Amino acid sequence: MLSTSFLVRAADEQRFRDAVTERAGAVGDRLTLSLTGPLPCYSFVDPPSAPAGR
């Protein structure tokens, strides 16, 4: 099982869907496409601490 994410410009969404659908047809039911979004920006990096006294 593989779960992955792709950042796709809105203008390229249909081309991306078409390419995945074409590939899915070649591998049968072993590939499923699920699209979500747009999603808000996020980060898993903690912001730097402010210097003392601020």
C-alpha positions in Angstrom: 0.0 0.0 0.0 1.2 3.5 -0.8 -0.4 6.7 0.1 1.2 9.8 -1.3 0.4 13.4 -1.9 1.0 15.6 -5.0 0.9 19.4 -5.1 -0.9 20.2 -8.4 -1.7 23.6 -9.8 -5.5 24.1 -10.3 -4.9 24.7 -14.0 -3.2 21.2 -14.2 -5.8 19.3 -12.2 -7.7 17.8 -15.1 -4.5 16.7 -16.9 -3.3 15.1 -13.7 -6.6 13.3 -13.2 -6.5 12.1 -16.9 -2.9 10.8 -16.5 -3.8 8.9 -13.3 -7.0 7.4 -14.8 -5.0 6.2 -17.8 -2.4 4.6 -15.6 -5.1 3.1 -13.3 -6.6 1.4 -16.4 -3.3 -0.3 -17.1 -3.1 -1.8 -13.6 -6.7 -2.7 -12.9 -8.1 -2.3 -9.5 -4.7 -1.9 -7.8 -4.7 1.9 -8.1 -7.3 4.3 -6.6 -7.2 8.0 -6.9 -8.7 10.3 -4.2 -8.4 14.1 -4.5 -8.9 16.6 -1.7 -8.4 20.2 -1.5 -7.6 22.9 -1.6 -6.1 22.5 1.8 -4.6 25.2 4.0 -0.8 25.6 4.2 0.8 23.9 7.2 4.2 23.2 8.6 5.5 20.5 11.0 8.5 22.8 11.9 8.4 24.6 15.3 8.9 28.3 14.9 12.1 29.6 16.5 11.8 30.9 20.0 11.8 34.6 20.6 14.8 36.0 22.4 14.3 36.6 26.1 12.9 40.0 27.0 10.6 40.3 24.0 
